[in-house]
């Protein structure tokens, strides 16, 4: 009697297999939260993707304005841009380095994603960070993400995006 593996590889069983890969790419928004995250995002953006868009957190932060009205108008524009970017996404990936995140964009991004039920994944890109620097990054991201990854290998984020069909 043939084994289960041998029987599964017969021509008769092949007709039950899916013959084509899943052709629906996911819309993934990758947001760099700081300098090391921006470096990792730039490396990723240089590759060919079907459904990945790359942003920096400062794209969603208002510029310093001398007048309150100008600041509020800029803030409203940045908020609208953030909502549009997240609304079009199936998944948000946040990239940061081992020393924590810069600015206040992280809670705004996480809130926009939560309001639209978009999953947020945090990736700390660090080859050999110090324990305290890594702890700061993890502590900053943990309340805002569904999954948190420490990636020692810079190619980890690329492999993760490929696996997620970005």
C-alpha positions as CSV (number, residue, x, y, z in Angstrom):
1,X,0.0,0.0,0.0
2,X,1.5,3.4,-1.0
3,X,2.1,6.0,1.7
4,X,-0.1,9.1,2.0
5,X,2.6,11.3,0.5
6,X,3.0,9.0,-2.5
7,X,-0.7,8.9,-3.0
8,X,-1.1,12.7,-2.7
9,X,1.5,13.2,-5.5
10,X,-0.3,11.1,-8.1
11,X,-1.9,12.6,-11.2
12,X,-5.4,11.6,-9.9
13,X,-4.9,13.7,-6.8
14,X,-3.3,16.6,-8.7
15,X,-6.7,17.7,-10.1
16,X,-7.7,18.8,-6.6
17,X,-4.7,21.2,-6.2
18,X,-4.9,24.9,-6.8
19,X,-3.1,25.4,-10.1
20,X,-2.4,29.2,-9.9
21,X,-1.0,31.4,-7.1
22,X,-3.3,33.8,-5.3
23,X,-3.5,36.6,-7.7
24,X,-4.9,39.2,-5.3
25,X,-2.1,41.3,-3.9
26,X,-2.5,43.0,-0.6
27,X,-2.3,46.8,-0.3
28,X,0.5,47.2,2.3
29,X,1.5,50.6,3.6
30,X,5.0,50.7,5.0
31,X,5.8,53.7,7.3
32,X,9.3,54.5,8.5
33,X,9.1,56.0,12.0
34,X,12.7,57.2,12.3
35,X,16.1,57.4,10.5
36,X,16.9,53.6,10.7
37,X,13.4,52.8,9.7
38,X,13.7,55.2,6.7
39,X,16.9,53.5,5.6
40,X,15.2,50.1,5.7
41,X,12.2,51.4,3.9
42,X,14.4,52.9,1.2
43,X,16.0,49.5,0.6
44,X,12.6,47.9,0.4
45,X,11.2,50.6,-1.9
46,X,14.0,49.9,-4.4
47,X,12.5,46.4,-5.0
48,X,9.6,45.6,-7.2
49,X,6.3,45.3,-5.3
50,X,2.7,44.8,-6.5
51,X,0.9,46.5,-3.7
52,X,3.3,48.3,-1.3
53,X,3.5,52.0,-0.7
54,X,6.3,53.6,1.3
55,X,5.9,56.6,3.6
56,X,7.8,58.4,6.4
57,X,6.0,59.4,9.6
58,X,7.0,63.0,9.0
59,X,4.7,62.9,5.9
60,X,1.8,62.8,8.4
61,X,3.1,65.5,10.8
62,X,2.4,69.2,10.4
63,X,5.2,71.6,9.7
64,X,6.1,74.2,12.2
65,X,4.0,77.3,11.4
66,X,4.3,80.7,12.9
67,X,0.6,81.2,13.1
68,X,-1.9,78.9,14.8
69,X,-4.3,79.1,11.8
70,X,-1.5,77.9,9.5
71,X,-0.6,75.1,11.9
72,X,-4.2,73.9,12.3
73,X,-4.7,73.9,8.5
74,X,-1.5,71.9,8.0
75,X,-2.5,69.5,10.7
76,X,-5.9,69.0,9.1
77,X,-4.3,68.3,5.7
78,X,-1.8,65.8,7.3
79,X,-4.6,64.1,9.1
80,X,-6.7,63.8,5.9
81,X,-3.6,62.4,4.1
82,X,-3.1,59.8,6.8
83,X,-6.7,58.7,6.8
84,X,-6.6,58.3,3.0
85,X,-3.4,56.3,3.1
86,X,-4.6,54.0,5.9
87,X,-8.1,53.6,4.4
88,X,-6.7,52.2,1.1
89,X,-4.5,49.7,3.0
90,X,-5.1,46.1,4.0
91,X,-2.1,46.2,6.3
92,X,0.2,48.8,7.9
93,X,3.9,47.9,8.6
94,X,5.8,50.3,10.9
95,X,9.6,50.2,10.6
96,X,11.8,51.7,13.3
97,X,15.3,51.4,14.6
98,X,16.6,50.2,17.9
99,X,16.5,53.6,19.7
100,X,12.7,54.1,19.7
101,X,10.5,56.2,17.5
102,X,10.6,59.9,16.8
103,X,7.6,62.3,17.0
104,X,4.0,61.8,17.7
105,X,2.9,60.2,14.5
106,X,2.8,56.6,15.9
107,X,-0.4,57.1,18.0
108,X,-2.1,58.9,15.1
109,X,-1.2,56.1,12.6
110,X,-2.3,53.4,15.0
111,X,-5.6,55.3,15.7
112,X,-6.4,55.7,12.0
113,X,-5.7,52.0,11.4
114,X,-7.8,50.9,14.4
115,X,-10.7,53.0,13.3
116,X,-10.7,51.3,9.9
117,X,-9.8,47.9,11.3
118,X,-6.5,47.7,9.5
119,X,-3.9,45.5,11.1
120,X,-0.7,47.1,12.2
121,X,2.6,45.3,12.4
122,X,5.7,46.8,14.0
123,X,9.2,45.8,12.9
124,X,12.3,46.9,14.8
125,X,15.2,46.7,12.4
126,X,18.4,46.2,14.4
127,X,21.4,44.0,13.9
128,X,23.0,44.3,17.3
129,X,21.2,47.0,19.4
130,X,21.8,47.6,23.1
131,X,19.2,46.1,25.4
132,X,17.9,49.5,26.7
133,X,17.6,50.9,23.1
134,X,15.7,47.9,22.0
135,X,13.5,48.0,25.1
136,X,12.6,51.6,24.3
137,X,11.5,50.7,20.7
138,X,9.5,47.7,21.8
139,X,7.8,49.7,24.6
140,X,6.9,52.5,22.1
141,X,5.4,50.1,19.6
142,X,3.8,47.4,21.7
143,X,0.6,49.3,22.6
144,X,-0.1,50.2,19.0
145,X,0.5,47.0,17.0
146,X,-1.1,43.6,16.6
147,X,2.3,41.9,15.9
148,X,5.8,43.1,17.0
149,X,9.0,41.7,15.4
150,X,12.6,42.3,16.1
151,X,14.4,41.8,12.8
152,X,18.1,41.2,13.0
153,X,18.5,40.5,9.3
154,X,17.7,43.5,7.1
155,X,16.1,41.1,4.5
156,X,13.5,39.9,7.1
157,X,11.2,42.8,6.3
158,X,11.4,42.0,2.6
159,X,10.7,38.4,3.1
160,X,7.7,39.3,5.3
161,X,6.3,41.6,2.7
162,X,6.7,38.9,0.0
163,X,4.9,36.4,2.3
164,X,2.1,38.9,2.8
165,X,1.7,39.3,-1.0
166,X,2.7,43.0,-1.1
